[in-house]
């Protein structure tokens, strides 16, 4: 286990863009490890496949938004490699490329894996597999077996990438023979199958692709005797009869894949990554976790869902009867933008889906007429993603009127409640007697008496006035200082 762990660490250091190898052979990883040396700097992000936040993750290196940002999906390098995503150092534009399902090159599409596997058989038995009755060399069997392990390993993650396939489709391109020109060939000759997200959703539910991937991951076909034969072959036959996923295959080609993949599954090779050899995933539900459904049930387990291929089918019947089960595809015919897969909005409490809304009464419909709903269209990759409306321009600043208060104006004081009704203040009684009031318009003369209220302490009485007993006694002035003799 120590060597396996060291290999995983070396794989991370080799593909992470923030690490580098020094000349002495050491790895500089201070840019992805936190200061405590225990956790990675991207520990808050989910792995897009296993749903775990621990360990180092690598962001999809495909540029988006005018080459300014990268695709937001992140993966463990080992998870991406086992699920069939592009983890390659041979990318023409990116060094040490790790791409998500939508941005991987055509060589890493699931349909391309099938073409690589059956190519060895076509070299032996012809393009129509009409000469397959002869003996097979050991090299041919080994090549088919190793290619089949890659296919089974990818199907073991179908419980996760089936949602991406429904939304985006795949990046498969026709495999041209020497001398063929794509411009002069029709879609039938190129084996191109047109599909839309709505049709792919119907196909994924019909062949039960996500449920089949969960059953393979946990080796559910080993629990009862005979399930690894009849039930497994029925489920494989349904998957390889879905043309939008695998292309238009003939009956001989379908039986080739069913027989060989059944043998590879029963070999119990640890290279498939199934059963006890499967990759660990997050076993605890969390908000926006990529490994749980909307109803918080795990995608990677069957749970209450039935095992694909267990229904008894009539002759020439490939697909099972319609089974209603939980999946992570878009709801009914509701149009969901393609970028909503990466950052789904949090659902408000008490909101209802389109399939659970109660029909409005005729009275309420008459009161609140809404816009007429047009015909619903299937979501396609060519359809434009609706842009979010911005906040708009800020409101114009209006000049305040002349009478309006400004910041420099004093803050007006709040008026109190006032005196109660019927209140009359009582005048205070003073000990002085009211004296004669002088007329302010009349000019004063020397003969006018000085009013008592106007006299101050130390004020001299008028000499022309006859003295009375109340007047102070005037002091006589002395001779003063003698003059100095010169």
Backbone torsions as a table, in degrees:
resi	resn	phi	psi	omega
1	UNK	NA	-27.8	179.8
2	UNK	-65.8	-41.0	-179.3
3	UNK	-69.3	-35.9	177.1
4	UNK	-64.7	-43.1	178.9
5	UNK	-64.0	-41.3	178.4
6	UNK	-63.8	-35.0	178.1
7	UNK	-66.0	-41.6	179.4
8	UNK	-63.7	-41.1	179.4
9	UNK	-65.3	-41.6	178.9
10	UNK	-64.7	-37.2	177.8
11	UNK	-63.9	-40.1	177.7
12	UNK	-64.9	-47.9	-178.1
13	UNK	-63.5	-30.5	-177.8
14	UNK	-73.9	-32.8	-174.1
15	UNK	-101.0	-16.4	-177.6
16	UNK	-75.0	132.0	-176.1
17	UNK	-71.6	-16.0	-176.9
18	UNK	-97.6	9.4	176.8
19	UNK	-114.3	157.7	178.4
20	UNK	-152.1	153.7	178.6
21	UNK	-95.7	129.1	178.3
22	UNK	-80.8	171.0	-178.4
23	UNK	-66.9	-29.1	-179.5
24	UNK	-84.7	4.5	177.5
25	UNK	95.9	-7.1	178.8
26	UNK	-79.5	162.7	-177.8
27	UNK	-111.2	126.0	177.2
28	UNK	-89.6	108.5	-175.7
29	UNK	-126.9	22.2	-179.1
30	UNK	-68.9	-18.4	-178.6
31	UNK	-80.9	-10.3	-179.5
32	UNK	-119.2	-3.3	179.5
33	UNK	-110.1	138.1	179.2
34	UNK	-71.8	169.8	-173.3
35	UNK	-63.3	-28.8	-179.8
36	UNK	-77.3	-8.9	177.9
37	UNK	75.0	11.8	-175.8
38	UNK	-112.1	-29.7	-172.7
39	UNK	-125.7	161.4	177.5
40	UNK	-91.9	157.3	-176.0
41	UNK	-71.4	-22.1	179.9
42	UNK	-101.5	34.2	-178.9
43	UNK	-69.4	-10.7	179.6
44	UNK	-89.1	-5.6	-177.4
45	UNK	-98.7	145.7	175.2
46	UNK	-81.5	148.4	163.9
47	UNK	-75.4	131.4	-175.9
48	UNK	-67.2	-9.2	-179.6
49	UNK	-109.9	-57.9	-175.4
50	UNK	-89.5	-16.8	178.2
51	UNK	78.5	6.8	178.8
52	UNK	-87.5	147.7	178.1
53	UNK	-98.0	-14.8	-177.2
54	UNK	-77.6	168.4	178.9
55	UNK	66.8	169.8	-177.9
56	UNK	-79.4	140.3	179.2
57	UNK	-123.6	151.4	-176.8
58	UNK	-115.1	131.8	-179.2
59	UNK	-80.2	144.9	175.7
60	UNK	-57.4	130.2	-171.5
61	UNK	-92.8	16.7	177.4
62	UNK	-84.0	125.7	-178.9
63	UNK	-75.5	140.7	176.2
64	UNK	-132.5	171.1	177.4
65	UNK	56.1	52.1	176.1
66	UNK	69.9	36.0	176.6
67	UNK	63.0	16.2	178.7
68	UNK	-91.9	-29.8	-178.5
69	UNK	-130.4	165.1	177.5
70	UNK	-103.9	163.5	175.7
71	UNK	-57.5	134.5	-172.5
72	UNK	-73.9	-12.3	-177.0
73	UNK	-70.1	141.5	179.7
74	UNK	-128.7	147.0	-177.4
75	UNK	-142.9	151.9	162.9
76	UNK	-70.5	141.8	-178.0
77	UNK	-62.4	-36.5	-179.7
78	UNK	-71.0	-37.9	177.4
79	UNK	-64.9	-44.7	-179.1
80	UNK	-64.3	-38.4	-179.1
81	UNK	-68.0	-39.8	-178.9
82	UNK	-73.9	-31.4	-178.6
83	UNK	-80.1	-3.4	177.5
84	UNK	92.1	9.0	176.5
85	UNK	-75.1	167.3	-176.8
86	UNK	-78.5	112.4	172.2
87	UNK	-127.7	92.4	-168.2
88	UNK	-145.2	150.3	173.9
89	UNK	-105.5	15.5	-179.6
90	UNK	-112.3	21.2	178.8
91	UNK	-72.2	136.7	-176.2
92	UNK	-69.8	-23.7	-174.8
93	UNK	-112.6	-24.1	-173.5
94	UNK	-123.3	134.9	176.7
95	UNK	-83.3	131.6	-179.3
96	UNK	52.4	66.8	-171.7
97	UNK	-81.6	138.5	167.1
98	UNK	-131.6	115.5	-174.6
99	UNK	-118.3	152.0	176.5
100	UNK	-78.0	-179.6	-177.6
101	UNK	-61.1	-39.8	-175.3
102	UNK	-75.6	-27.2	-174.0
103	UNK	-109.0	4.0	175.8
104	UNK	-70.0	152.9	179.5
105	UNK	-71.9	169.3	-174.7
106	UNK	-65.9	-23.4	179.3
107	UNK	-66.3	-19.3	-176.5
108	UNK	-106.1	11.6	174.9
109	UNK	-73.3	151.5	-178.4
110	UNK	-62.1	-38.0	179.4
111	UNK	-67.0	-33.2	176.1
112	UNK	-67.2	-34.4	175.7
113	UNK	-62.3	-40.1	179.3
114	UNK	-66.3	-39.3	178.5
115	UNK	-64.7	-39.1	177.3
116	UNK	-65.0	-35.3	-178.4
117	UNK	-71.8	-44.2	-175.8
118	UNK	-81.4	-11.9	179.9
119	UNK	-62.1	-36.1	179.4
120	UNK	-66.2	-36.5	178.6
121	UNK	-72.9	-34.3	178.2
122	UNK	-68.8	-31.6	176.3
123	UNK	-66.8	-26.8	179.8
124	UNK	-90.6	-41.1	-173.9
125	UNK	-113.5	8.1	179.8
126	UNK	89.8	167.1	-177.3
127	UNK	-65.5	-29.8	178.6
128	UNK	-95.3	6.5	179.2
129	UNK	55.3	38.7	-179.4
130	UNK	-87.2	-13.6	-177.5
131	UNK	-116.5	40.9	-178.2
132	UNK	-92.0	4.3	-177.1
133	UNK	-79.3	-11.6	-178.5
134	UNK	-79.5	-176.0	-179.8
135	UNK	-73.0	156.9	-179.1
136	UNK	-118.0	135.6	178.9
137	UNK	-75.0	161.4	179.5
138	UNK	-66.2	-36.8	179.4
139	UNK	-64.5	-41.4	179.7
140	UNK	-64.7	-44.1	179.5
141	UNK	-64.5	-38.2	179.3
142	UNK	-65.7	-42.4	179.6
143	UNK	-65.1	-41.6	178.6
144	UNK	-65.1	-41.8	-179.0
145	UNK	-63.2	-45.5	-178.8
146	UNK	-67.3	-38.2	176.4
147	UNK	-67.6	-35.3	177.6
148	UNK	-67.1	-32.7	176.2
149	UNK	-62.3	-39.7	178.1
150	UNK	-64.5	-38.1	179.4
151	UNK	-68.2	-46.1	179.7
152	UNK	-63.0	-39.7	-179.7
153	UNK	-63.8	-38.8	177.2
154	UNK	-69.4	-40.5	178.1
155	UNK	-65.0	-26.9	176.8
156	UNK	-66.4	-15.1	175.6
157	UNK	-106.3	11.5	-178.6
158	UNK	-63.8	-23.2	176.6
159	UNK	-62.5	-17.8	179.3
160	UNK	-105.6	-50.6	-173.7
161	UNK	-81.0	-5.8	177.0
162	UNK	-64.4	-32.4	177.3
163	UNK	-66.0	-42.2	177.8
164	UNK	-64.8	-39.0	179.2
165	UNK	-65.0	-38.3	178.9
166	UNK	-63.8	-41.5	-177.2
167	UNK	-76.4	-48.7	-168.8
168	UNK	-105.3	-18.5	-169.8
169	UNK	76.5	-158.5	177.3
170	UNK	-127.0	173.6	-177.7
171	UNK	-102.2	28.4	-177.8
172	UNK	-67.4	142.5	175.4
173	UNK	-128.6	149.0	-176.7
174	UNK	-60.5	144.4	177.0
175	UNK	-94.4	108.2	-174.1
176	UNK	-91.3	140.0	174.7
177	UNK	-82.2	160.4	176.8
178	UNK	-57.9	130.3	179.8
179	UNK	94.0	-8.3	179.7
180	UNK	-89.3	148.2	178.3
181	UNK	-125.0	126.8	-177.4
182	UNK	-66.6	-28.7	-177.0
183	UNK	-69.4	-26.7	-177.3
184	UNK	-99.2	7.4	-175.9
185	UNK	-112.6	149.8	178.4
186	UNK	-86.8	172.4	179.3
187	UNK	-65.7	-33.0	177.8
188	UNK	-67.2	-40.2	177.9
189	UNK	-69.4	-34.6	178.0
190	UNK	-82.7	-8.9	-178.9
191	UNK	61.2	42.1	177.4
192	UNK	-90.9	130.1	179.7
193	UNK	-113.0	116.4	178.7
194	UNK	-77.4	139.2	-180.0
195	UNK	-153.3	161.9	176.3
196	UNK	-127.0	165.9	176.6
197	UNK	-55.8	-37.6	179.6
198	UNK	-67.5	-41.5	179.1
199	UNK	-70.6	-36.8	177.7
200	UNK	-67.7	-35.6	175.4
201	UNK	-62.3	-42.8	177.8
202	UNK	-64.7	-38.7	179.1
203	UNK	-68.6	-40.1	179.8
204	UNK	-64.1	-36.4	178.0
205	UNK	-74.6	-32.5	-178.0
206	UNK	-70.2	-41.6	178.1
207	UNK	-90.4	-3.4	177.8
208	UNK	56.5	54.0	-173.7
209	UNK	-65.2	-48.1	-177.5
210	UNK	-65.9	-41.0	179.8
211	UNK	-66.6	-38.3	178.5
212	UNK	-63.9	-38.4	176.9
213	UNK	-64.2	-39.2	177.6
214	UNK	-67.3	-37.0	178.3
215	UNK	-66.8	-39.2	177.1
216	UNK	-65.9	-42.7	-177.3
217	UNK	-57.3	-42.2	-176.7
218	UNK	-96.6	7.3	-179.7
219	UNK	50.9	52.4	179.8
220	UNK	-69.5	-16.8	179.7
221	UNK	-82.0	2.8	177.2
222	UNK	-102.5	-6.3	-174.5
223	UNK	-73.5	-35.1	179.7
224	UNK	-121.7	146.3	-177.8
225	UNK	-69.9	131.4	179.4
226	UNK	98.3	-17.3	179.6
227	UNK	-68.0	-29.6	179.8
228	UNK	-76.6	-1.3	177.0
229	UNK	-107.3	-82.0	-174.3
230	UNK	-67.0	-51.4	-176.5
231	UNK	-63.5	-43.2	-180.0
232	UNK	-64.3	-42.5	-179.7
233	UNK	-66.2	-38.1	176.9
234	UNK	-63.3	-42.1	179.5
235	UNK	-67.1	-42.0	177.5
236	UNK	-64.4	-39.3	-179.4
237	UNK	-65.3	-35.0	177.1
238	UNK	-67.8	-40.8	179.9
239	UNK	-65.3	-44.3	-175.7
240	UNK	-82.9	1.4	170.9
241	UNK	-97.5	2.3	178.5
242	UNK	-91.6	102.0	-171.9
243	UNK	-68.2	-32.7	179.6
244	UNK	-66.5	-18.7	-179.8
245	UNK	-97.1	-44.8	-172.8
246	UNK	-114.2	-6.3	-178.3
247	UNK	91.4	173.4	-179.9
248	UNK	-77.0	97.0	-179.6
249	UNK	-97.7	145.0	173.9
250	UNK	-78.6	172.0	-178.4
251	UNK	-63.8	-39.1	179.2
252	UNK	-66.3	-37.9	179.2
253	UNK	-68.0	-40.0	178.5
254	UNK	-63.1	-45.0	-179.8
255	UNK	-66.1	-31.7	176.1
256	UNK	-61.2	-48.6	-179.4
257	UNK	-66.5	-39.9	-178.1
258	UNK	-63.7	-45.7	-177.2
259	UNK	-69.0	-45.8	-176.5
260	UNK	-71.3	-42.6	179.5
261	UNK	-68.0	-30.2	173.7
262	UNK	-65.1	-41.9	177.1
263	UNK	-63.8	-42.0	-178.6
264	UNK	-65.5	-39.4	177.5
265	UNK	-62.6	-42.1	-179.0
266	UNK	-73.1	-14.0	176.5
267	UNK	-71.6	-20.2	179.2
268	UNK	56.7	38.2	178.1
269	UNK	-68.0	134.1	178.7
270	UNK	-67.9	-14.6	-179.8
271	UNK	-69.7	-18.0	179.3
272	UNK	-73.2	-23.3	-179.7
273	UNK	71.8	37.8	179.7
274	UNK	-115.4	160.9	176.2
275	UNK	63.8	-124.8	-179.0
276	UNK	-69.8	-17.0	-178.4
277	UNK	-98.1	10.6	-177.1
278	UNK	-74.4	158.1	178.1
279	UNK	-75.2	139.7	178.1
280	UNK	-69.7	146.7	177.6
281	UNK	-128.4	170.0	-179.4
282	UNK	-70.4	120.8	179.8
283	UNK	-99.8	13.9	179.8
284	UNK	-127.1	125.6	-177.6
285	UNK	-68.1	141.2	176.0
286	UNK	-144.2	155.4	179.2
287	UNK	-59.4	131.3	179.8
288	UNK	63.2	25.1	175.6
289	UNK	-69.9	133.3	-176.8
290	UNK	-78.0	-3.0	-176.4
291	UNK	-109.2	14.4	179.0
292	UNK	-130.5	147.6	177.7
293	UNK	-75.9	179.0	178.1
294	UNK	-64.4	-30.7	179.7
295	UNK	-90.0	16.6	174.7
296	UNK	69.3	18.5	173.6
297	UNK	-91.4	144.6	-176.5
298	UNK	-72.1	141.8	176.3
299	UNK	-76.2	-29.6	-169.5
300	UNK	-85.7	6.7	177.4
301	UNK	-130.2	153.1	177.7
302	UNK	-68.3	-42.6	-177.5
303	UNK	63.5	-123.0	179.9
304	UNK	-90.1	-0.4	180.0
305	UNK	-78.3	146.6	-177.9
306	UNK	-79.7	158.4	-179.1
307	UNK	-74.0	126.6	178.8
308	UNK	-62.4	138.0	178.6
309	UNK	93.1	-0.4	-176.7
310	UNK	-84.6	-19.0	179.7
311	UNK	-70.2	142.4	176.3
312	UNK	-78.6	124.0	-175.1
313	UNK	-111.3	149.5	175.8
314	UNK	-78.7	170.9	179.0
315	UNK	-62.4	140.6	179.4
316	UNK	65.6	10.3	174.8
317	UNK	-100.0	126.7	-174.4
318	UNK	-103.8	-46.2	-173.4
319	UNK	-93.5	145.5	176.9
320	UNK	-74.2	164.8	176.1
321	UNK	-63.4	153.7	-175.5
322	UNK	-57.2	124.6	-179.8
323	UNK	-114.5	123.7	178.1
324	UNK	-86.8	113.5	-178.5
325	UNK	-145.2	164.9	-176.2
326	UNK	-72.9	134.8	172.1
327	UNK	-144.9	176.3	-175.4
328	UNK	-110.2	23.1	178.6
329	UNK	-82.6	170.5	-178.7
330	UNK	-69.6	153.2	-169.2
331	UNK	-81.8	124.7	175.2
332	UNK	47.8	-130.8	179.5
333	UNK	-102.3	21.2	-179.9
334	UNK	-69.0	129.1	-178.7
335	UNK	-81.7	122.1	179.2
336	UNK	-119.2	126.3	177.8
337	UNK	-58.2	149.9	-176.5
338	UNK	-65.7	-29.9	-179.7
339	UNK	-78.8	-4.6	178.7
340	UNK	-73.5	-13.7	178.9
341	UNK	-66.5	-29.5	-175.1
342	UNK	-84.4	-36.7	-178.7
343	UNK	-135.9	78.0	-179.7
344	UNK	-68.3	143.5	-179.7
345	UNK	-73.7	148.2	177.6
346	UNK	-72.8	129.4	-176.6
347	UNK	-76.9	134.4	-178.9
348	UNK	-72.7	148.9	-179.0
349	UNK	-68.4	131.5	179.3
350	UNK	89.3	-5.4	178.9
351	UNK	-77.0	153.9	-178.0
352	UNK	-120.7	146.2	176.9
353	UNK	-73.3	170.7	-177.1
354	UNK	-65.3	-26.8	-179.9
355	UNK	-83.6	-12.2	-176.6
356	UNK	-109.6	-2.1	-178.2
357	UNK	-70.8	140.1	179.6
358	UNK	-77.8	140.7	178.6
359	UNK	-67.7	139.4	-179.0
360	UNK	-78.8	149.6	179.8
361	UNK	-74.3	165.9	-179.5
362	UNK	-67.9	-33.3	179.7
363	UNK	-66.7	-46.9	-179.3
364	UNK	-66.6	-33.6	178.3
365	UNK	-67.6	-32.4	179.3
366	UNK	-72.8	-33.3	-179.2
367	UNK	-73.5	-39.9	-174.9
368	UNK	-120.1	78.8	178.0
369	UNK	-71.6	132.9	179.6
370	UNK	-103.9	177.0	178.6
371	UNK	-68.1	147.3	-179.8
372	UNK	-69.9	129.0	-178.7
373	UNK	-80.9	127.9	178.5
374	UNK	-80.7	178.1	178.6
375	UNK	-66.2	137.5	-178.8
376	UNK	-75.1	135.6	-179.1
377	UNK	-112.7	147.9	176.9
378	UNK	-70.9	141.3	179.6
379	UNK	-74.8	125.6	178.5
380	UNK	-122.8	165.0	179.5
381	UNK	-70.1	-21.3	179.6
382	UNK	-82.7	-13.8	-179.3
383	UNK	-70.6	140.1	-177.2
384	UNK	-75.6	140.0	178.9
385	UNK	-79.0	123.7	-178.5
386	UNK	-62.3	132.8	-179.1
387	UNK	-84.6	147.4	177.0
388	UNK	-76.5	137.6	-179.8
389	UNK	-74.0	130.8	-179.0
390	UNK	-75.7	177.0	-178.7
391	UNK	-71.5	-12.5	-179.9
392	UNK	83.6	-180.0	-179.2
393	UNK	-73.5	150.0	176.0
394	UNK	-70.1	149.6	-180.0
395	UNK	-62.7	144.5	-179.6
396	UNK	-65.6	143.0	179.9
397	UNK	-83.6	116.8	-179.9
398	UNK	-89.1	139.9	177.3
399	UNK	-74.1	133.4	-177.6
400	UNK	-70.3	149.7	176.6
401	UNK	-65.1	166.0	-175.0
402	UNK	-64.4	-33.2	-176.6
403	UNK	-85.8	-5.7	-176.5
404	UNK	-77.3	144.5	-179.3
405	UNK	-69.5	151.1	177.3
406	UNK	-118.4	179.1	180.0
407	UNK	-68.7	-27.3	-178.7
408	UNK	-81.4	-15.2	-177.7
409	UNK	-73.2	145.6	178.9
410	UNK	-65.6	146.8	-179.9
411	UNK	-74.3	121.6	-178.7
412	UNK	-68.3	139.4	179.8
413	UNK	-79.4	145.8	179.1
414	UNK	-75.1	133.5	179.9
415	UNK	-76.0	136.5	-179.6
416	UNK	-71.2	177.3	-177.9
417	UNK	-69.5	-16.1	179.1
418	UNK	83.2	175.7	-179.4
419	UNK	-80.4	151.5	177.8
420	UNK	-69.4	159.1	-179.8
421	UNK	-65.1	144.6	178.5
422	UNK	79.7	11.2	-179.5
423	UNK	-89.0	130.1	176.1
424	UNK	-131.1	117.6	-177.3
425	UNK	-69.7	141.2	178.5
426	UNK	-87.0	135.2	179.5
427	UNK	-79.5	139.4	178.7
428	UNK	-77.9	138.3	178.7
429	UNK	-83.8	127.6	179.0
430	UNK	-100.5	152.6	-178.3
431	UNK	-76.9	-17.0	-178.7
432	UNK	-81.6	150.8	175.6
433	UNK	-87.5	143.4	179.4
434	UNK	-66.3	126.3	179.4
435	UNK	-91.6	175.1	178.6
436	UNK	-66.9	135.9	179.8
437	UNK	-90.3	130.4	-179.2
438	UNK	-83.8	141.1	178.7
439	UNK	-77.6	122.5	-177.9
440	UNK	-67.4	-24.0	-179.5
441	UNK	-79.7	-19.4	-177.6
442	UNK	-83.1	131.3	-179.7
443	UNK	-78.2	138.4	179.4
444	UNK	-79.1	145.1	176.6
445	UNK	-123.9	173.1	-179.6
446	UNK	-70.1	-23.6	-179.0
447	UNK	-80.9	-12.6	-179.2
448	UNK	-73.0	137.9	178.4
449	UNK	-69.7	148.5	179.0
450	UNK	-81.6	122.2	178.4
451	UNK	-67.6	147.9	-176.8
452	UNK	-61.9	-34.5	-175.8
453	UNK	-72.5	-16.3	-179.4
454	UNK	-94.0	-11.6	179.5
455	UNK	-78.0	139.3	179.9
456	UNK	-113.5	165.1	-179.4
457	UNK	-64.6	132.9	178.3
458	UNK	83.6	4.7	-178.3
459	UNK	-78.3	130.8	-178.1
460	UNK	-76.4	138.7	177.7
461	UNK	-72.1	159.6	178.7
462	UNK	-69.9	130.3	-175.0
463	UNK	-72.5	-29.0	-178.8
464	UNK	-73.9	-13.6	-179.9
465	UNK	-83.1	141.3	179.2
466	UNK	-65.4	129.9	-178.4
467	UNK	-69.2	150.6	178.3
468	UNK	-128.0	176.1	-178.4
469	UNK	-70.4	-20.5	-179.1
470	UNK	-83.0	-15.3	-177.5
471	UNK	-74.0	144.9	175.7
472	UNK	-70.1	150.9	-179.3
473	UNK	-75.7	120.8	179.5
474	UNK	-68.7	140.6	178.1
475	UNK	-86.2	143.0	178.3
476	UNK	-82.0	140.0	-179.7
477	UNK	-80.8	134.7	-179.6
478	UNK	-77.0	177.7	-177.9
479	UNK	-73.2	-17.0	179.6
480	UNK	88.0	-173.9	-177.8
481	UNK	-79.3	144.7	175.9
482	UNK	-70.4	151.5	178.8
483	UNK	-74.8	146.8	-179.5
484	UNK	-79.5	137.1	177.2
485	UNK	-75.2	135.9	179.5
486	UNK	-70.7	NA	NA
